[in-house]
Amino acid sequence: MSEHRKYLLLLSLIVLAVAGVAYLGVPGSPGHQKATLGLDLQGGTQLLLQMNTADIPAGQSVADYNDRARRVIDRRINGLGVSEPVIQAVGDDKILLQLPGIDDIQQANDIATRQAKLEIKIPDAANPGPPQQFKSMTPPLTGEHLNATYVAFDQANQPVVHFEFTGADADRWVQLSKDFKGQPVQITLDGLEISAPVIENVFTSGVGQISGRFTVESAKQLSNLINSGALPVSLQVIQSSRVEPTLGAQSVQRSLIAGIVGLLLVAFFMIAYYRVPGVLAVMALLYYTALTYAIFRLIPVTLTLAGIAGFILSIGMAVDANVLTFERLKEELRSGKSLRVAVEEGRKRAFPSIFYSNLATVLTAGILFMFGTGTVKGFALTLGIGVAVSFFTAVVVTQMLLHGAIEFSALRRRWLYGVEERTAEPPPDRHAPRPAPAL
């Protein structure tokens, strides 16, 4: 790549990062998004749930049912868009649930404890009513085998929930329409009727819809409950509390101050010890900070103190990569190589160490994210993103700045790169007496 193209690419990267920060992070900008905060910074609701072990068949593992229940709750919370929830087992038969940003304890109770068992019931011929009585099919036709439901609008522009049975349940749904054409069937959730439509036509597939007096929001909630699946065991709230921010704005401010002070100290050390490369490293760090901040807002990443710690740790990784490169650069200069050659050789020799150290950190962050919960996931996510961006910054941005700096004659002096200037050896004195030859 030509030098001109390198500078053009560098300028484009800097403009992109600054534009991203301005678009996503500056209040009043078109893409401004409010930062998403975790439970420790914005508060929320905490529940302790007790499993009804009497619902578990004899010989089955209580811990296994606990795990299945936590997965169902996790799917529900993800459908609601709650960020950084904590869902963890307490012993074998209890679940701790923390929901950032959910202030309504009753809403939290509904999220956690609603069984969400969808069932289709048929008219009970033995009890015709009125009112119309319904009974379960044998075996029951439930929502266990459904494709993902979604919200749509009927001909009257009212929200409905579309569903589709799969496998053998789809055939049973088709047969039901043949057996009870012209009659109502009942759709229940946890035993409560949510719809009782009259079958007007024979179905040709497992598709159907749930209609009722839904708002768009209530239809979405119903769809989310069905998609997340029914709880394998009933849960009871034995303790609930509104959690106030444990740290809040003051702690965030202190963390930011600590981060800024740390950056200033690092910048002072880098400039004092490495001189021109140190100045370029600080410029690259500013670019790194802007780009990472823009990515955090774009995803968006939920900010907790653990997440902020992961971000600050990734800054240390970025500085470490620059230190490796600059030390290699100084070694090449001390060996007598020209500045241009030393910059290129320093990059090549430092790259394997930088690559493998960053790869190890990213893999560790990935493992933490896969198997961790709550704030551990937040820490892993910010650390992983930060390290990936810092690797790009150290390998690409800093190197481009270095190559640009050595194009200026005023910046080619060796002492500007932390290495003493070479002094020319004095010419030999022709008049000095020669040593006597050895015998």
Order of alpha helices (4+ residues) and beta strands (2+ residues): alpha-alpha-beta-alpha-beta-beta-alpha-beta-beta-beta-beta-alpha-beta-beta-beta-alpha-beta-alpha-alpha-alpha-alpha-alpha-alpha
